Amino acid sequence: MEQVKYTQKDILERVFKQKRMGVGYDPADVDSFLDDIIKDYGAFGGRIEQLQGEVARLQTALKDAQDQLVLVKQQSVQAANVAPAAPVVEAVSPVVTPAPEVKPIAPSANTVTNLDLIKRVANLERAVFGRDHSENENA
C-alpha cells in the first residue's frame, strides 16, 4: 500500500498563499472542499480499522480451525490403530433392476412436423410464383 502523503491534521492546518494580482480561489470554497476531504479521510481510516479487525478475527478463526483439523486427524489415526481388524464381508451378488420402460413421445397439437413445413413451403411458392410454377415443378 502506498504511503499517505497528507494526514487529516496536515490538510486541516494547510494555509494557501494568496496572490496580490489576478484572480485567485475563494478561500471559503477551498476550506469547504478540504473539510470534505478531511471527513473522507476519517471515514476511510475507520473503514480500514474495521477491516483490519475483521482480518485479525478471521486469521484467529482460521488458526483455530486448522488446530481442530490436526486434532481430528490425530484422533482418527489413533482410532484406526486401536480398532480391531475389520470383519470379513461376504460377497453379495449385485441386484439387477430392469431399466424403466421408455414410452415414445406422441406429437402434440403444437408440434411442427416435416410434412407441415413442406406444406407451408408449397403454399408460399403458390402464393409467390402462382399455380403454374408449382404444377410445372411437379411434372
N, C-alpha and C positions, 0 to 999 in steps of 0.2 A: 504494500500500500504506500502511496506517495506521502511525503511529509506535508503537513498542513503549513501553509506559509503564514497565515494570519489566524490568530485566536479571536474569540469573541471580544476580549478586552482590547486587542490591537485595533480592531475595527471600530469599537466604541470610542476610543481615545484619539483616533486619527483626525487631524485637523488639516484641511486643504488650504493651500495658499490662494489668495485672491489676486487677480490681475488688476492692475490700475487702469489699463487701457483695454478696450474691446469688451465684448460680451462674454461673461463667464456663466458658470452654472449657478442656479439658485441654491444657496446653502441649505435652505429648509427642505428642498426636494432631495438633495443629496443625503441629508441627515435622515430623512424618512426612509429612503431606499436602504441606507446602511442599517437602520433599525430593523427592517425586514430581514436583511441578511443575517443579522445577529440572532434573530428569532429562529431562522432556519438552521443556523449552526447549533443552537441549543437543542432543536428537535432532532437533528442528525446525531448529536452527541448522546442524547437519551436513547435513541434507537440503537446506536452502536453498543451502548452499555447493556441494553436489554438483550441484544443478540449474543453478546459475549457471555452473559449469564446463562442463556439457553444452551450455548455451545458447551460451557463447562458442565451444565446439568446432564446433557446428552453424553458427554465423554464419560462422566461418572457412571451413568446408567449402562453404557456400553462395557465399561470395565467390569461392573457387577455381573452383567450377563455373561461375559467371557469367563469370569471366575466360576459362575454356576455351571457353565458348559464343561469346564475342566473337571469339576466335582462329579458331575453326572457321568462323564466318560470314565473316570476312575472307579466309580461305583459299579458301572456296568462291566468293567474289566474284572473287578473283584468278584462280582456275582457270577461271571462266566467261569472263573477259576474254581469257585466253590461249588457250583451246580453239579449234580450227578450227571453221569453220561446220559445222553439223550435216548429216550425209549425207541425201540425199533418200530417203525411204522410199516404196517402190512401194505402190500401193493394192492391197489384198488383199480379195477377196470374202469376206464372212463365211461361216463354216461353219454350216450349219443342221443341228441334230441333232433327230431326231424325239423327241417327248415320250414319256416312258415310258408303257407300257400300264397303264391303271387297271383293276384287277380288282374286280368287285363283291364286297362282303363278304357271305358266306353267313351267315345267322343260326346261331349256335351253339346248343347244347342249353341254355345258361344264359340266352339272350336272351329277354326277355319281349316278345311282340308285342301289338298292339291286340286281336287275337282272343282271346288268353289273358286279357287284362284283362276283356273283355266277358263271357267265360265265368265268370270269378270273381265278377263283379258279379251275374250272373244266379243263380249258386249261392247267393250271400249273400241275395239277395232271396227265393229259395225258402225258405231256412232261417229267415229272419226273418218273412216275411209268409205263408208257406205256398204250396202249389202253386196254389191257386185264384187268388191275386193275379197270379202270373206268366202264367197262362193267360188271364186277363181283359185284361191289357195287350196281349198278342199278338193278341187277337181284334179 
